[in-house]
Amino acid sequence: MYQHLETAKNPETLKRVAVDPVSRVEGHGKVTLLLDENNQVKQARLHIVEFRGFEKFIQGRPYWELPVMVQRLCGICPVSHHLAAAKAIDQLVGVDPDNLPPAADKLRRLLHFGQVLQSHALHFFHLSSPDLLFGFESDIGKRNIVGVLADYPDIGLQGVKLRKYGQEVIRMVSGKRIHGTGAIAGGMNKALNKEERDYLLQDIDQIISWAQASVALVKKVHTSNLPYYDDFATIRSSYLSLIKPNGALELYHGGIRVKDAEGQTLVDHYDYCDYAELIREEVRSWTYMKFPYLTSIGMDDGWYRVGPLARINNCDFIDTPLAEAARVDFKQHSVETMVHSTLGFHWARLIELLHCAESIASLLHDPDLMSSDLVAKGERRYEGIGVIEAPRGTLFHHYQIDENDIVTKANLIVSTTSNNTAMNESVRQVAAEYLSGRELTEPLLNNLEVAIRAYDPCLSCATHAVGKMPLQLELLDAQGKMVDTLVRHSDGSFEH
């Protein structure tokens, strides 16, 4: 599966071009290209240059703080971290997902559907639609949400209102649009009341209608530009996601399914509590983001993709009718069993947005949302693992505690981290096919950003780890002369 633009020979002889920062993504990253004298691309890399360290500084905290603390990983998908952490600490108090009170389970699902809906709307309409509506190499002054609102006011306004509705769902369940508090160990801290439920019901039919229109829009954009949209930044890969026991699309809780590039099932209904046997992570010296891979296949070919495209590829069906019809239509536009188009992430993303709108409508008619039976208890444990399908893909939270309820170890595998190799491969494909040999301009370089944006990366979430990070320190005197250098390698060893 690997393409071979990974490491250039004699890099010191090549010209370096940097896209820094990558724009219209959450977090900070850059792309570097190494070019020869004929502007042929010899190396292309996506570097994640911010560093945060969440895995380390949540150690020493009591476990019940985690659902609130880990939300600070991200302002775009805090609910995903909130719920993944909550599912993990459920286990610490002896409550498995099947033993959660029905009201708590449904409130969490409602909260999650609101989160996925608002995040997908934000990404498509605010961050990606300028490229899709105006063109990848269009005037930079137009490639933003202001340009969309000016030239396509109906589309832009629908995007704003779709996101607002998702945030209102979050507010009704957790008290705040961003960084609310809803999930606690073993359940939820409050139910919906009738006024809150009725408030959300007022607009849900319009939201479903707009969600249908957004699917029609992305289909039109994609199909009117074939085969370009099928080929641009496209790579063949395996796909990983959660799945329901009956094979339906699942966003909150299920087993892990992995399919290869040909659509063959490699892993099915795998218990995510055993994820450490399924996945390992590799560290490289030029980025703070790790590179996960399937242990059974190995580093070279075991990388995979997660997120909307993976979920739509992996599921057998969607259990809401409008989204299922959209899924069938989407799959029919592929000549292969699996859809590999990287830009197909956008189409899949909006199918999920429609599914979330339908699911919210269904849940709002469920009387369990107003039940007071919200918390379950069980026998204490010392380890908990919570996995959820965040907007960007499968999200793992793993905690260990001591006898004083203090966190002693934490491991997070964030969705964007799982897509790290794939994003690099897509960047290399674009660099080799569309940039190599040409005089590079901003519009041309935006092609690289378009490839990255298709994955909806959250770089802030993905740079949470500390420990095996490569680091180089240089000590200079007052005249700028090098006095000493200390290098820490990715294996933790040091060298002067």
Summary of the structure (lengths in Angstrom):
residues: 496
radius of gyration: 22.6
end to end distance: 36.9
largest distance: 72.8
contacts: 1783
relative contact order: 0.19
helix: 44%
strand: 20%
